[in-house]
Structure formats: C-alpha cells, structure tokens
Amino acid sequence: MTLIVQKYGGTSVGSPEKIDAVAEKIGKFRDDGDDIVVVVSAMSGETNRLTSLAQEITEQPIPREMDVLLSTGEQVTIALLCMALKKRGYAARSFTGGQVRILTDNSHTKARIKEIDSSPMRAELDQGNIVVVAGFQGVDDNENITTLGRGGSDTTAVALAAALDADECQIYTDVKGVYTTDPRVVEDAKLLNSITFEEMLELASLGAKVLQIRSVEFAGKYKVPLRVLSTFEESEGTLITLEEETDMEDPAIAGIAFERDEAKLTVAGVPDIPGIAYKVIGPVSEAGIEVDVIVQNAAADGSNDITFTVKRAESDKAKGILDAIANDLKAKEVTLDKKVCKVSLVGVGMRSHAGIASKMFKALADENINIEIITTSEIKISVVIEEKYLELAVRALHSVFELADSKTAGNEA
C-alpha cells in the first residue's frame, strides 16, 4: 500500500465547487488502495482578507494575534474538504497544526518546524481514514498557535511526508509542473519530466514561482520524493529527484529563470583598500536589505567601483544608506538604476558540459543585448541586463539551448 501526502493550494480549493473537485480527485487515489494525507491552504484570497481586517484595526498587528487570525483560513478548508469527502462515502478526519502536533519555535509569522508527532496521523490511517491537515501552521512549546510564513503549506506537506516516510509528496497547483521557463514568456516552454533538487532550489531562488525554497530545501534534506502537478489537468507533472538518480547525459540546461524586481546600485571611486567592500555592503545588509549580485572593479588610479543588486522595492532605502556614508567612504558618486533585470541559466549538466557561458554570451550579443553584470556558480550563470530586453533574452536563450517542447514547436511549424 502506497502512502502519499498531497498538498492543494489556495487556487485549488478556492470555492466549494473546487473543493468538491479536489475531493473527487482524492477519492480516486483512495479507491486505488493508497493511504492519503492531505494538506490544504486557505481558500484563495482568504489570507489577504484576514490581513486586511487586522490592518483596519491597527497598522501594526501583534504577530501572535496575527497567527491566531490567519490560521483560521486553513481551518475552514480542512472542515469543508472533510465534508466533501464524507459526502462521497470516504472516511476523513481533519486536524489543525496543533492537533497533529507540528511543534515549532516561537517566531510568530515565520516559525520553523522543530518536530512532528506522526502517531495521531498513523492511528487515523490505520483505521482507513483520509487525514486532512491544515497547512501553514503549528504550535510552540507553550501551545501558542504559530504560522510558518510564505510557502508554509508546501513546507507542511513536505515535513509531514518526511515524518511519515511517505512514498511521495505531491504538490498540486494551477500549472502542470516545472517548465524550462515561464510559458507566458516562451509559448513552447517544455514541461520537465524530472529535475534535481539542486536545480529546483536554484530556479526557486532565481525567480521561479512554482515552489517555495523552504519546501525544496526540506525535501532535499530528508530525501522526500517531490512531485509538482496540476489540480485541474491530468498530467504526470514534474518529479524532483536526487542528482544521482538522473541521467548524466541529460541536457546541460534544465531551465531559465528570471527576476524583474531588481535594481542596481553602484558606489564609484572608493579607495582600493582592505575592508572597503564590507564598508559599502555591511550597512546595507545590517538594515535588513538582501544584497544579491556583487561586482568589484579596481581602476588603475587605485580606486574601486562596487556594484550590487537589491530588490527594487528596497533600492531607495539602500541608496539612502549609501548616500549617508558616501563622504566617509570617499566615494565619487552613488548611482541607482531601477531598469534592470536578472536572467539565469540553471543545470547540473554544466558540470560536465564546456562552453555554456560563451554560448550564452554569444546568444545575447547576437540580439544586441548588453550584459552589465555576470555571476556564476557550479550549476548557474546569471546576467544582469536592461529590463526592456528581458523577454527577448529569455526567448533567445531558450532557442539557442534547444529547450523547446518539440510537440509545440512542431505544431507551430
């Protein structure tokens, strides 16, 4: 008998009709003899509605009370889904995060899971029940309700799968799986049959929105087989696997990710002395601003230009910090460019395929796209370019590296 943990997001359970459809899908797995644990999010829009209610009361809601408030969204869904399952003749039991005993730290609104007691779920499964668990939530040592922050329901599902030693964790969403790039930008983007945890982590960190980074990290750490597939269309989806399970002759590039929400800051003409990078970057990081790509260029006159990227929403704050310390740094000027984006190639095959970078740079040059910053890792090459060229760059790279779905490409031809 197979044990499967399934997670359904807000769009999948966004109305009573959709909840009924999800119950129908779960029932088919149960009919096949599988043991099923289901994790659900709040209905789409519900978390935003609850947040708005809190903000109508106070501009700065107390984190503990926000957790109490937001956790109610998932409780609505687990109750309705159990009703829909029982209507179809399936035995089902709902559990909040606290009832399952998902024990977390006490960092309200962004708690981390410490421990899971799987015995209540196992007892229900042994009785033939479908277990329906509220995602996104847990309790701390003092029984305070906590929430796991962004992507918390994905993390709940993977954590439960690890605790139960499930055969597979299935993340149901509104797309068929993981594509070579965003199909809204490249029409013939290919649905990947499989991808490694390492590649998925890079894609998620570089802008791909299919899975949250925390859930992928968790799945990789505990070796939980993870599959992404559509709630609304029949598809095998994409299996996320360990690297040793993949074919070494697979293509060098798994996918192309991009991030529009970028801004570039340059501190020009600072002295070329030890510690200057820290003096520039340190105050920005200490203000809670995440610094991404960093480049330092030394000039012949003994000065340095330090360029780095941050999220666009935080760029004005970062520039204000740099302006305030520019004199102390002896900088000639501080500039901010909000019209940039980042495009990245990702693939474990880069380890065994030479010439990926030069091929990428030539493809962009052929489209007359200037590269402003380059950064690389073992399985990733990222470039910062003008934002207006983003879609052109992605399409060009997708074509040059032959990532297109042959079926779609053939139909178009």
Phi and psi in degrees as a GROMACS rama.xvg file:
@    title "Ramachandran Plot"
@    xaxis  label "Phi"
@    yaxis  label "Psi"
@TYPE xy
-90.1785  136.649  THR-2
-105.462  119.416  LEU-3
-121.026  133.695  ILE-4
-103.071  124.885  VAL-5
-116.416  139.318  GLN-6
-121.593  132.086  LYS-7
-118.781  125.54  TYR-8
-82.4558  -179.174  GLY-9
-59.2546  -38.5813  GLY-10
-69.9054  -28.7753  THR-11
-72.9115  -26.2777  SER-12
-120.683  32.269  VAL-13
-76.3801  -5.47503  GLY-14
-156.628  163.317  SER-15
-56.7612  -36.0273  PRO-16
-64.6262  -41.5147  GLU-17
-69.3771  -36.4976  LYS-18
-63.5984  -39.9494  ILE-19
-60.1244  -42.2661  ASP-20
-65.4712  -38.475  ALA-21
-64.6882  -41.7995  VAL-22
-59.933  -39.5451  ALA-23
-61.8766  -43.8153  GLU-24
-64.8339  -45.3421  LYS-25
-61.1231  -40.4409  ILE-26
-58.9594  -35.0837  GLY-27
-65.1826  -39.1319  LYS-28
-65.2578  -40.98  PHE-29
-65.3619  -37.7736  ARG-30
-63.5483  -28.6483  ASP-31
-79.6517  -2.28743  ASP-32
95.5411  6.55566  GLY-33
-79.1418  144.786  ASP-34
-82.4328  135.217  ASP-35
-127.734  128.771  ILE-36
-115.692  126.487  VAL-37
-113.061  132.796  VAL-38
-114.167  131.467  VAL-39
-125.991  151.894  VAL-40
-90.7751  175.691  SER-41
-68.4848  155.182  ALA-42
-59.222  143.595  MET-43
-54.1276  132.208  SER-44
90.7354  -15.4705  GLY-45
-69.8296  -42.6948  GLU-46
-62.4885  -41.3342  THR-47
-63.2128  -39.607  ASN-48
-63.781  -43.6582  ARG-49
-66.4857  -39.3903  LEU-50
-62.2022  -41.3173  THR-51
-63.2662  -38.578  SER-52
-59.9035  -44.6995  LEU-53
-62.7516  -41.0173  ALA-54
-72.3277  -21.0949  GLN-55
-70.9683  -27.5163  GLU-56
-82.2662  -45.5777  ILE-57
-153.191  145.527  THR-58
-72.3486  -24.3489  GLU-59
-126.688  80.3784  GLN-60
-61.9617  145.318  PRO-61
-69.2717  126.599  ILE-62
-53.2386  -41.2483  PRO-63
-60.7995  -43.169  ARG-64
-73.3029  -29.9637  GLU-65
-63.1315  -39.2211  MET-66
-63.2126  -42.8467  ASP-67
-59.7344  -43.5754  VAL-68
-67.6248  -53.4152  LEU-69
-67.2867  -29.101  LEU-70
-66.0682  -17.4746  SER-71
-68.4579  -25.7805  THR-72
-59.5582  -46.6038  GLY-73
-70.0781  -30.6875  GLU-74
-64.7394  -36.2435  GLN-75
-60.0255  -46.1646  VAL-76
-66.9928  -42.3142  THR-77
-64.4215  -37.4267  ILE-78
-66.1157  -46.4979  ALA-79
-64.9008  -39.7538  LEU-80
-66.6103  -39.7099  LEU-81
-62.4711  -39.7349  CYS-82
-61.1961  -42.473  MET-83
-66.4503  -36.7531  ALA-84
-69.2361  -44.0433  LEU-85
-65.9774  -33.1762  LYS-86
-60.0293  -29.8443  LYS-87
-92.0342  4.6644  ARG-88
91.9566  10.8032  GLY-89
-99.4631  136.108  TYR-90
-75.5165  126.082  ALA-91
-144.3  149.215  ALA-92
-138.31  132.373  ARG-93
-94.9467  149.534  SER-94
-140.114  135.68  PHE-95
-78.4859  170.614  THR-96
-59.0938  -37.4385  GLY-97
-69.332  -36.7805  GLY-98
-68.8833  -36.0686  GLN-99
-71.1856  -21.8974  VAL-100
69.8219  59.3125  ARG-101
-86.9626  101.572  ILE-102
-87.3894  127.495  LEU-103
-123.309  174.74  THR-104
-76.005  -175.415  ASP-105
-103.918  27.1927  ASN-106
-81.9993  87.3009  SER-107
-59.2809  139.759  HIS-108
75.8542  -9.79199  THR-109
-151.287  43.7856  LYS-110
-69.0511  154.475  ALA-111
-111.829  140.065  ARG-112
-74.2585  131.382  ILE-113
-102.757  -38.7491  LYS-114
-161.926  150.07  GLU-115
-131.218  130.392  ILE-116
-92.3802  106.903  ASP-117
-84.0028  -7.99871  SER-118
-61.7788  -39.6174  SER-119
-61.6601  -38.7041  PRO-120
-69.1235  -42.3685  MET-121
-62.1802  -39.0083  ARG-122
-61.4341  -42.2567  ALA-123
-67.1747  -42.4735  GLU-124
-62.6049  -39.6635  LEU-125
-62.5131  -27.1283  ASP-126
-87.0054  2.55282  GLN-127
86.4225  13.394  GLY-128
-87.5332  147.736  ASN-129
-83.0751  128.264  ILE-130
-97.4018  125.088  VAL-131
-116.58  116.746  VAL-132
-115.082  138.518  VAL-133
-72.6216  121.391  ALA-134
-76.4768  171.436  GLY-135
78.169  -2.3973  PHE-136
-139.673  159.814  GLN-137
-158.976  -160.422  GLY-138
-138.538  152.475  VAL-139
-92.08  -174.241  ASP-140
-61.4919  -23.0765  ASP-141
-100.087  16.7127  ASN-142
67.9687  16.7533  GLU-143
-74.8054  137.17  ASN-144
-67.4169  134.983  ILE-145
-127.47  157.174  THR-146
-123.022  155.972  THR-147
-94.686  0.865692  LEU-148
82.5742  -169.781  GLY-149
-57.0852  134.119  ARG-150
73.7336  16.7244  GLY-151
-63.3967  -32.7072  GLY-152
-70.6503  -37.7745  SER-153
-59.4769  -44.5077  ASP-154
-63.6222  -42.0387  THR-155
-56.0835  -47.9125  THR-156
-60.8058  -46.7016  ALA-157
-66.1727  -40.5974  VAL-158
-63.8027  -41.8  ALA-159
-64.8538  -40.0572  LEU-160
-61.8249  -40.0423  ALA-161
-66.6185  -43.9754  ALA-162
-64.9641  -34.6825  ALA-163
-91.5916  -3.94046  LEU-164
54.0811  48.6789  ASP-165
-67.8139  154.293  ALA-166
-71.5633  -30.5229  ASP-167
-161.22  146.951  GLU-168
-112.196  120.699  CYS-169
-109.446  122.554  GLN-170
-102.626  108.885  ILE-171
-92.0226  134.132  TYR-172
-143.95  -165.141  THR-173
-96.9331  9.63268  ASP-174
-123.442  162.482  VAL-175
-72.6018  -19.8318  LYS-176
161.787  -149.921  GLY-177
-98.1008  127.557  VAL-178
-103.675  163.978  TYR-179
-61.9908  -27.6658  THR-180
-163.848  -178.917  THR-181
-65.5118  117.696  ASP-182
-62.052  -18.4622  PRO-183
-73.4142  -18.86  ARG-184
-99.2424  -41.4476  VAL-185
-121.68  110.781  VAL-186
-61.9149  -33.8868  GLU-187
-96.9088  26.8685  ASP-188
-56.6904  141.302  ALA-189
-98.5692  136.558  LYS-190
-76.2571  122.876  LEU-191
-81.2624  133.592  LEU-192
-70.3891  -36.9571  ASN-193
-152.181  161.244  SER-194
-156.75  151.169  ILE-195
-82.132  158.943  THR-196
-57.7457  -40.3466  PHE-197
-62.4598  -44.7303  GLU-198
-64.7318  -42.2652  GLU-199
-64.6349  -38.475  MET-200
-61.3137  -44.8818  LEU-201
-63.0421  -46.9346  GLU-202
-61.6045  -41.7819  LEU-203
-64.4468  -40.1344  ALA-204
-73.1025  -20.7134  SER-205
-100.075  9.30182  LEU-206
123.19  -14.781  GLY-207
-66.1618  131.62  ALA-208
-102.709  6.76106  LYS-209
-66.0908  -43.625  VAL-210
-131.524  149.72  LEU-211
-81.1418  145.062  GLN-212
-57.4514  -43.038  ILE-213
-57.8426  -40.8779  ARG-214
-69.3139  -36.9583  SER-215
-67.2684  -42.6836  VAL-216
-58.1429  -45.5891  GLU-217
-61.9689  -46.7904  PHE-218
-63.6007  -41.7762  ALA-219
-65.0807  -42.1881  GLY-220
-62.5324  -42.6005  LYS-221
-100.652  8.13331  TYR-222
55.6839  47.2727  LYS-223
-90.0263  117.397  VAL-224
-60.0408  124.768  PRO-225
-121.121  130.18  LEU-226
-127.355  134.118  ARG-227
-107.803  127.04  VAL-228
-152.773  169.633  LEU-229
-87.8899  138.834  SER-230
-71.792  -31.7317  THR-231
-101.667  -14.2899  PHE-232
-130.12  144.09  GLU-233
-75.0689  124.339  GLU-234
-165.511  150.225  SER-235
-74.5746  -16.799  GLU-236
69.894  -157.168  GLY-237
-120.929  126.429  THR-238
-92.8109  128.282  LEU-239
-99.5303  120.929  ILE-240
-126.565  171.036  THR-241
-74.7438  150.809  LEU-242
-61.0771  -36.4541  GLU-243
-66.7438  -13.3983  GLU-244
-89.2656  -2.83115  GLU-245
-97.3191  161.842  THR-246
-80.3397  123.457  ASP-247
-63.9884  -17.7642  MET-248
-91.7684  7.35279  GLU-249
-60.1353  160.066  ASP-250
-55.6043  151.023  PRO-251
-64.1555  -33.8392  ALA-252
-109.345  125.499  ILE-253
-87.1044  -37.578  ALA-254
-168.817  172.288  GLY-255
-122.664  122.975  ILE-256
-110.904  156.577  ALA-257
-147.88  155.661  PHE-258
-134.744  115.556  GLU-259
-81.3557  -29.9561  ARG-260
-80.538  60.3976  ASP-261
-123.314  151.852  GLU-262
-142.03  147.788  ALA-263
-115.045  128.136  LYS-264
-115.056  137.072  LEU-265
-127.401  127.804  THR-266
-106.172  108.27  VAL-267
-99.0741  143.663  ALA-268
74.9512  25.012  GLY-269
-80.2688  156.417  VAL-270
-63.0644  144.397  PRO-271
-87.7447  77.8128  ASP-272
-131.927  157.01  ILE-273
-58.0307  137.409  PRO-274
88.5371  -2.18512  GLY-275
-68.1836  -35.1795  ILE-276
-62.2534  -42.1131  ALA-277
-63.7625  -41.1384  TYR-278
-63.1276  -28.3429  LYS-279
-83.9273  -51.9297  VAL-280
-79.6692  -35.7471  ILE-281
-51.9143  -54.9644  GLY-282
-60.583  -31.8134  PRO-283
-69.0738  -46.4548  VAL-284
-64.2766  -40.0699  SER-285
-65.6542  -19.8232  GLU-286
-84.745  6.08667  ALA-287
82.9315  15.8725  GLY-288
-96.9207  125.412  ILE-289
-78.4512  121.455  GLU-290
-95.3215  133.198  VAL-291
-104.767  -104.64  ASP-292
-73.8498  133.377  VAL-293
-128.749  132.542  ILE-294
-132.423  135.221  VAL-295
-123.092  124.736  GLN-296
-117.409  125.511  ASN-297
-95.0398  132.18  ALA-298
-97.1048  165.189  ALA-299
-66.2657  -23.3718  ALA-300
-85.2039  9.06591  ASP-301
85.9547  11.1533  GLY-302
-106.291  167.325  SER-303
-127.805  145.916  ASN-304
-112.387  126.454  ASP-305
-114.524  120.158  ILE-306
-118.948  137.303  THR-307
-150.91  163.884  PHE-308
-113.913  150.431  THR-309
-138.57  171.134  VAL-310
-64.3368  140.352  LYS-311
-58.5691  -36.8913  ARG-312
-64.0404  -22.9921  ALA-313
-104.583  3.80841  GLU-314
-69.5893  -37.7739  SER-315
-65.0973  -40.1778  ASP-316
-62.7211  -43.1862  LYS-317
-63.8472  -41.7104  ALA-318
-65.007  -38.3898  LYS-319
-59.4047  -40.2036  GLY-320
-64.4103  -44.4808  ILE-321
-68.3828  -38.94  LEU-322
-59.7591  -38.1079  ASP-323
-68.0545  -27.8133  ALA-324
-108.671  3.96099  ILE-325
-58.1571  -41.8297  ALA-326
-64.4816  -43.7421  ASN-327
-62.579  -32.9444  ASP-328
-80.7656  -10.2514  LEU-329
60.206  36.611  LYS-330
-79.5403  145.899  ALA-331
-75.2115  -40.2053  LYS-332
-163.849  159.825  GLU-333
-122.141  124.138  VAL-334
-120.575  152.262  THR-335
-130.395  129.256  LEU-336
-123.445  113.531  ASP-337
-95.1046  3.94764  LYS-338
-107.03  47.7118  LYS-339
-124.679  165.807  VAL-340
-147.22  170.245  CYS-341
-122.492  131.999  LYS-342
-122.324  133.47  VAL-343
-132.899  138.287  SER-344
-96.9632  138.184  LEU-345
-133.174  135.334  VAL-346
178.171  130.624  GLY-347
-67.5023  -18.8608  VAL-348
-65.7092  -14.8298  GLY-349
-58.9971  -26.7419  MET-350
-64.3837  -28.666  ARG-351
-118.073  5.02935  SER-352
-120.314  123.618  HIS-353
-88.0235  158.646  ALA-354
83.7398  9.63484  GLY-355
-65.031  -46.3017  ILE-356
-61.8533  -47.0754  ALA-357
-64.0806  -36.4332  SER-358
-64.965  -39.8757  LYS-359
-64.5527  -47.295  MET-360
-64.9875  -37.91  PHE-361
-65.4143  -41.0176  LYS-362
-59.7771  -41.5498  ALA-363
-71.4022  -38.7852  LEU-364
-63.2671  -39.422  ALA-365
-61.9545  -24.7383  ASP-366
-96.8026  8.09258  GLU-367
61.4804  36.8685  ASN-368
-101.131  121.088  ILE-369
-83.0489  133.838  ASN-370
-92.6817  124.272  ILE-371
-94.0223  -37.5088  GLU-372
-141.758  144.225  ILE-373
-125.9  137.272  ILE-374
-141.348  144.517  THR-375
-134.739  157.566  THR-376
-137.09  -173.445  SER-377
-61.3982  -33.2219  GLU-378
-125.661  21.0655  ILE-379
-148.43  141.727  LYS-380
-129.371  122.699  ILE-381
-117.676  142.047  SER-382
-128.446  145.406  VAL-383
-103.477  126.53  VAL-384
-135.362  174.438  ILE-385
-64.301  138.694  GLU-386
-61.8247  -32.2512  GLU-387
-64.6055  -16.919  LYS-388
-98.6447  5.72538  TYR-389
-55.7325  -56.5596  LEU-390
-66.2709  -36.368  GLU-391
-62.1214  -43.6573  LEU-392
-63.3688  -45.7974  ALA-393
-62.6289  -45.0009  VAL-394
-63.4092  -42.1181  ARG-395
-62.5343  -46.2009  ALA-396
-66.9757  -39.2802  LEU-397
-60.7741  -38.1402  HIS-398
-73.5634  -47.0965  SER-399
-62.2397  -38.24  VAL-400
-91.3026  9.27256  PHE-401
52.3675  52.2381  GLU-402
-94.8294  -2.16181  LEU-403
-65.9003  151.114  ALA-404
-71.4968  116.582  ASP-405
-61.0083  -31.8035  SER-406
-66.1252  -47.2444  LYS-407
-65.0804  -44.8815  THR-408
-61.4813  -39.1918  ALA-409
-65.9639  -39.1346  GLY-410
-63.6478  -39.8704  ASN-411
-68.8393  -33.6937  GLU-412
